[in-house]
Every structure is written in C-alpha cells, then in structure tokens.
C-alpha cells in the first residue's frame, strides 16, 4: 500500500541530496568542512571555559545558603 507523500518523506529523512546515490560526502566537501568544524569546536571550548571561570554571583550563593 502506497501512502501519500511517503516517497518524499523517505528522501527528506535520508539526509542525502536527491541526486546523491552513494550516501557519502565528496572528498572536496569533507576538506572544506574540516577547518570550519575545527573552528567551531575551538570557539565552543573557549566560550565554555570562560563560562566556567566566571565567579558565582552573590545572589546565587545567598540562595544556596538558604537551602542549607
């Protein structure tokens, strides 16, 4: 039984472009994305370390002390 729209949904959920039958990224595309991915990773690590190094606001410490 064919469900209406089923073939379109299958194409969209496969994650590959319609013309790409291999399911793999091209080597050129992988080379282009690798530096960008590394830059994003570096930026996320930097933001995370800055957030961890920030002092805890006194208001939060007061609330935590009230819980004890």
N, C-alpha and C positions, 0 to 999 in steps of 0.2 A: 504494500500500500504506500503510495507516494503522498507525503504530507506537503501541503502548500508552503513554499518558502524553505523547505528542508535543504535543498542543494545550496542555496545562498548562505544559509546558516553554517553549513559544513565548510564552505570556503572561508567564511569570516573567522570561524573558530580554529582553523588550521594554523593560522599565524603566518602563512606564506602568501606571497603575491599570487594572483591567479595564474600568471604565466610561468611561475617557478615550480617546476615539477620535482626538482631534486630535494627541496626542503632544507637546503644548506645555503648559507650566505656566501657570496662570492669572496674570493681571496682579497680583492681590492677593497671591498666594503669592510671586511674584517680589519684590514690595515688602517682604514680611515677611522674606524670606531675605537680602536685600541687606545690611541693617545687621548681621545676625548673621555673615554671611560676612566683612564688613569687620572685625568684632571678632575673629574667629578669625585672620584674616590679621595683624592688629596684634599679637595675643598671640604668634603663632608667630615673627614678626620680632623681638619683644622677647626671647623665650627664646633664639633663635638668636644674637642679638648678645651676650647675656650669656654664652653658652657660648663664643663666640669670644674674648671679653675675659678669660676665666679664664686664670690662669697655668698653664703646663705643669708637672705635678708633677715633683719632682726624680728620683723613681724612673724615670719615663719618659725623662728626659734622660740618666740613667745608662745605661739600656738602649740608647738610641740611640748613645751614645758608645762602647759596647762593640762595636757593629756596625762601626764605622769602623776 
